[in-house]
Amino acid sequence: MNAALVAAGLIQAENVPNDGKGSVSLHPIFAPIGELVLGGIASLIVFALLYKFAGPAISKGMSDRTARIQSDLDSSAAARKQAEADAAEIRASLGDIDAERTRLFAEADAQAATLLDEGRTRLDLEVAELETKGEADISAAAGRGADDLRVDISRFSSQAIESSVTASLDDAAQQDLIEAFISRVGQGTAS
């Protein structure tokens, strides 16, 4: 029967008019019956082969894809639950953060007050030491000044006495004073 159909298709194919550019169908809308039958059988064979060989691979790919999507959905749901739990924990600890901040500020204030008190005490001690040292330096400077003043007074007074004695004494009176001094020194009562 197949051979008869093929032969009929070939006979009909020979009767197809040709316009010089290619074959033209006998009917303007439908293909020849032989071509429809052969095309239909070939399509059924291709679809059957696809169903038999490609069908299992396609259904396995689809089930794998479904499993992968389900796994992604499950992991995203678990991640969302974990994120919500973390957010709740953070919100709960937020109150602890305020209390901790208040405690830390109180500790910092106490430490600052302690440092200020220690600094003031240390500064008071340093100021007292500097005042004591300054008073000692002033006393020493005053003593040195008094000594320097005495030395200067004695030097100026000796110069003044010498110049006044030299100006007021004549040569004869000066000679008498020198001899009187030498005689006292000789007697051991030089004063």
C-alpha positions, 0 to 999 in steps of 0.5 A: 500500500505504501508503494502504491501511495508513493507511486501515485504521488510520483505520478501526480508530481509528474503532472504538476505544471511548471512555469519555468521558475519552479513547480506550481501546485494543482490547487492554489490552497491545498498541497497534493494529497500524496504530499500531505499523506507522506508529510503527515506520516513523517511528522508522526514518526518525528513526533513519536521519536521525539516523544520516545527519546527527547520526552524523558530528557525534557521531563527530567530537565523540567523536574530538575528545574522544579526541584531547583526552584523549590530548593531556592524557595525553601532556602529563601524562606529559611533566610527570611525567617533567620533575618526576621529572627535577627531583626527581632533580636536586634530590636530587643537588644536596642533597649539594652544599647540605650541602657549600656550607653547611659551606663557608659556615659555615667562611667565617663563622667565619673572618670572625668570628675576623678581626673579633674580632681586629681589634676587640680590636686596635682596643680595645687601641689605644683603651685605650692612648690613653685611658690616655696621655690620662688620665695627661696629664690627671692630671699637668696636674691635679696641676700645677694643684693644686700651683700652686693650693696654692702660691697659697693657701699664699702668700695665707694665709701673707701674711695670717697674717704680716700679722695676727701682725705687726699683733698683735705690734707696737705703733704705735712699732715699726710706725712704725720698720719703715715708715721703715726700709723707706722709707729702704732703698727710697730707697737702692735696696736694698729686699729 
